[in-house]
Amino acid sequence: MHRHSHGGNRAFWFMAGRGGRGFGPFGHGFRGGGRGGRGDMFRTGRMLGDGDLRLITLALLDEAPRHGYDIIKALEERSSGAYSPSPGVVYPTLTFLEEAGFATSASEGNKKVFSITDEGRDHLAESRATVDRVLDEIERFGRKMARAREWFDWQDDGHRPDPREREMPEGLRRLRHVRRRLRAALAEALDAGPEKRTEALEILEQAADALEALFRR
């Protein structure tokens, strides 16, 4: 059965290097998922689950009182910019923690600053192993995405050699070469008719499925 992609033209423009925000499926955040194990976290491009985000937010409040924007910036920094939760996710999380008795809030100017309570510290202590594991995975994921951006976000026209390529391991040079070929093929697909474009999307989806399966093994 064929799968159909809504917004397929946008996907082509992004993968061809002509637009788009973020880095692949991870540009807007991530969440644990996959086969149920933590080793698959962040691989699916989903955001943190509510339970994990509440614990991580509580851990950040344990470091220092914070308002919502501080939480967002702290997670951006820990993930090297790979994860930036939206205010629409962070502020309800802070409200939940306050209503649960794990945090209190006080107004400072036009901001609402949250602090952890003793009950919140007790709850955090009970889940410290989970918190440490998730924070470690956020940081490792951020480092991985930063390396990927470093190697793959260079702009080139595919003709002039980049002197930095000489410093790359052979496997990374091959990846860049494959990326150039893929971008060229996608550029062709942008100008192709609907049938060829649909066929190209199916090829890409099959390749993506195969790669995801490879790295889950």
Backbone torsions as a table, in degrees:
resi	resn	phi	psi	omega
1	MET	NA	132.0	-177.9
2	HIS	-81.5	144.2	175.5
3	ARG	-100.8	143.2	-178.8
4	HIS	-113.2	139.4	-177.7
5	SER	-108.1	119.9	172.9
6	HIS	-77.1	134.2	-178.2
7	GLY	77.0	27.8	-178.5
8	GLY	-59.3	-35.6	179.2
9	ASN	-60.8	-39.5	179.4
10	ARG	-63.0	-39.7	178.7
11	ALA	-62.4	-41.5	178.8
12	PHE	-62.2	-46.0	-179.5
13	TRP	-60.1	-41.7	-178.5
14	PHE	-65.8	-48.7	-175.3
15	MET	-70.4	-23.3	177.4
16	ALA	-81.0	-1.4	176.2
17	GLY	84.4	20.9	-176.0
18	ARG	-106.7	6.2	179.2
19	GLY	166.0	-175.1	179.1
20	GLY	104.2	156.9	-177.9
21	ARG	-122.6	145.1	179.3
22	GLY	89.4	-170.2	-178.3
23	PHE	-124.4	101.2	179.5
24	GLY	57.9	-144.3	-177.3
25	PRO	-73.7	-7.1	-175.1
26	PHE	-96.3	5.4	-171.9
27	GLY	-63.3	-23.5	-173.8
28	HIS	-120.6	16.6	174.6
29	GLY	121.7	-178.0	-173.5
30	PHE	-159.5	166.5	-179.4
31	ARG	-153.4	150.2	177.0
32	GLY	-63.8	148.0	179.8
33	GLY	-176.2	-133.0	177.4
34	GLY	73.0	-133.3	-173.1
35	ARG	-90.5	12.0	177.0
36	GLY	102.2	-14.8	179.3
37	GLY	-94.6	154.9	179.8
38	ARG	-66.7	-22.4	-179.1
39	GLY	-63.2	-18.9	-179.0
40	ASP	-95.0	2.6	-177.4
41	MET	-61.5	143.8	172.7
42	PHE	72.4	-3.8	-178.1
43	ARG	-81.4	-20.4	-175.3
44	THR	-93.8	-4.5	179.4
45	GLY	79.3	11.4	178.1
46	ARG	-89.6	167.8	-180.0
47	MET	-88.5	167.0	176.0
48	LEU	-57.1	140.2	175.0
49	GLY	-67.5	160.4	-176.4
50	ASP	-56.6	-44.6	-177.4
51	GLY	-62.3	-44.9	178.9
52	ASP	-64.6	-42.9	-178.6
53	LEU	-63.6	-38.2	178.3
54	ARG	-63.1	-43.3	-180.0
55	LEU	-66.6	-42.8	-179.7
56	ILE	-65.1	-40.7	177.6
57	THR	-62.5	-41.4	178.5
58	LEU	-63.3	-39.7	178.3
59	ALA	-63.2	-39.1	178.3
60	LEU	-67.9	-36.3	176.3
61	LEU	-68.3	-28.6	178.2
62	ASP	-68.6	-26.7	177.3
63	GLU	-74.3	-39.1	-178.8
64	ALA	-172.5	152.4	173.8
65	PRO	-60.4	143.2	-176.3
66	ARG	-146.3	155.3	166.5
67	HIS	-102.6	176.9	-172.2
68	GLY	-57.1	-42.5	-178.8
69	TYR	-63.7	-34.6	176.8
70	ASP	-61.7	-39.8	178.8
71	ILE	-62.5	-46.4	179.9
72	ILE	-59.4	-48.1	-178.0
73	LYS	-65.8	-37.2	179.7
74	ALA	-64.1	-40.2	178.9
75	LEU	-71.9	-35.0	174.4
76	GLU	-60.4	-44.2	-178.2
77	GLU	-66.8	-42.7	-178.2
78	ARG	-67.5	-27.4	-179.1
79	SER	-99.7	13.4	-178.4
80	SER	54.8	34.7	177.2
81	GLY	86.5	0.4	-176.3
82	ALA	-78.9	-23.6	-176.8
83	TYR	-130.4	120.4	178.5
84	SER	-134.3	93.0	-178.4
85	PRO	-64.9	148.0	-177.8
86	SER	-79.7	155.3	174.8
87	PRO	-56.5	-31.4	179.5
88	GLY	-67.2	-12.8	175.2
89	VAL	-102.3	-41.0	-174.0
90	VAL	-70.6	-46.3	-175.0
91	TYR	-67.2	-40.2	173.1
92	PRO	-62.3	-32.3	177.0
93	THR	-65.1	-44.0	177.5
94	LEU	-63.5	-40.0	177.8
95	THR	-62.8	-42.0	177.9
96	PHE	-60.5	-45.6	-179.1
97	LEU	-62.3	-38.0	178.8
98	GLU	-67.9	-44.8	-179.3
99	GLU	-66.5	-28.0	178.6
100	ALA	-80.1	-7.6	-179.7
101	GLY	86.9	8.2	-179.2
102	PHE	-88.5	-12.2	-179.1
103	ALA	-148.8	156.6	172.3
104	THR	-124.7	162.5	-179.1
105	SER	-131.1	153.9	176.3
106	ALA	-145.1	144.7	-179.3
107	SER	-84.0	132.5	173.7
108	GLU	-128.0	100.0	-173.0
109	GLY	66.3	-125.9	178.6
110	ASN	-99.4	15.7	179.9
111	LYS	-113.1	152.8	177.0
112	LYS	-110.7	112.2	-175.6
113	VAL	-100.1	133.2	-176.5
114	PHE	-107.4	142.4	177.0
115	SER	-130.3	149.0	179.9
116	ILE	-76.5	148.4	176.8
117	THR	-101.5	171.2	176.3
118	ASP	-60.5	-39.0	177.6
119	GLU	-63.6	-38.6	177.3
120	GLY	-64.2	-39.2	178.0
121	ARG	-64.7	-38.9	178.0
122	ASP	-63.7	-45.0	179.2
123	HIS	-63.0	-39.7	179.6
124	LEU	-65.5	-40.4	-179.7
125	ALA	-62.5	-36.3	179.4
126	GLU	-66.8	-25.9	-176.3
127	SER	-114.0	20.0	-173.4
128	ARG	-59.9	-38.3	-179.1
129	ALA	-61.7	-42.5	178.7
130	THR	-65.2	-44.3	-180.0
131	VAL	-59.5	-47.7	-178.4
132	ASP	-63.0	-38.4	-179.4
133	ARG	-67.0	-44.3	-178.8
134	VAL	-67.0	-42.6	177.8
135	LEU	-61.3	-40.1	178.5
136	ASP	-63.5	-40.3	-179.4
137	GLU	-69.8	-36.0	175.7
138	ILE	-61.1	-45.5	-178.1
139	GLU	-68.0	-41.1	178.9
140	ARG	-65.8	-39.9	177.6
141	PHE	-63.0	-42.2	178.7
142	GLY	-61.5	-42.3	178.5
143	ARG	-64.2	-39.8	179.0
144	LYS	-62.9	-44.3	-178.7
145	MET	-69.6	-33.2	177.5
146	ALA	-64.8	-41.0	177.3
147	ARG	-64.3	-40.2	-180.0
148	ALA	-64.3	-42.0	177.9
149	ARG	-62.8	-38.5	-179.3
150	GLU	-62.0	-42.3	-176.5
151	TRP	-81.2	-33.9	-168.6
152	PHE	-108.7	-12.1	-176.8
153	ASP	-91.2	1.3	174.2
154	TRP	-62.4	137.4	177.6
155	GLN	-89.3	127.9	176.7
156	ASP	-145.9	159.4	-178.8
157	ASP	-97.0	3.3	176.8
158	GLY	81.5	0.6	-177.7
159	HIS	-116.6	-49.5	-178.9
160	ARG	-80.2	127.9	179.6
161	PRO	-66.8	141.4	176.8
162	ASP	-94.2	123.5	-177.4
163	PRO	-59.4	-23.6	-179.8
164	ARG	-69.5	-20.7	-179.9
165	GLU	-62.7	-28.5	-179.0
166	ARG	-64.9	-23.5	-179.5
167	GLU	-85.7	-8.9	-176.1
168	MET	-81.7	146.9	166.8
169	PRO	-60.5	155.9	-176.1
170	GLU	-56.8	-40.6	-178.2
171	GLY	-60.2	-38.6	179.6
172	LEU	-72.2	-35.0	175.7
173	ARG	-62.4	-41.3	178.4
174	ARG	-64.5	-39.3	177.7
175	LEU	-61.6	-41.4	178.7
176	ARG	-64.8	-39.2	179.2
177	HIS	-64.2	-43.4	178.1
178	VAL	-62.8	-38.4	179.3
179	ARG	-62.1	-41.6	178.0
180	ARG	-61.2	-44.3	179.7
181	ARG	-62.2	-41.0	-179.7
182	LEU	-65.1	-43.0	179.1
183	ARG	-62.4	-39.9	178.8
184	ALA	-64.7	-42.3	179.1
185	ALA	-65.2	-38.3	179.0
186	LEU	-67.9	-35.3	176.3
187	ALA	-61.6	-39.1	175.9
188	GLU	-64.0	-40.3	-178.1
189	ALA	-65.1	-30.6	179.0
190	LEU	-60.1	-32.2	-178.3
191	ASP	-98.0	2.0	-178.1
192	ALA	-82.0	167.5	176.6
193	GLY	-75.3	170.7	-176.1
194	PRO	-57.5	-37.9	-176.8
195	GLU	-66.4	-47.1	179.5
196	LYS	-67.0	-35.7	179.2
197	ARG	-65.1	-41.4	177.2
198	THR	-63.1	-42.5	178.4
199	GLU	-62.9	-40.3	178.5
200	ALA	-63.4	-41.4	177.9
201	LEU	-61.4	-40.4	179.5
202	GLU	-64.8	-39.2	177.2
203	ILE	-62.7	-44.7	-179.9
204	LEU	-63.8	-41.9	179.7
205	GLU	-63.9	-40.3	178.1
206	GLN	-64.3	-41.3	178.8
207	ALA	-64.9	-41.9	179.0
208	ALA	-63.5	-42.1	177.8
209	ASP	-60.3	-43.3	-178.8
210	ALA	-64.8	-40.0	179.7
211	LEU	-68.0	-41.8	178.1
212	GLU	-61.6	-42.0	178.6
213	ALA	-63.9	-38.5	178.8
214	LEU	-59.1	-46.0	-174.9
215	PHE	-83.9	-4.3	173.4
216	ARG	-90.9	-12.1	-177.6
217	ARG	-71.7	NA	NA
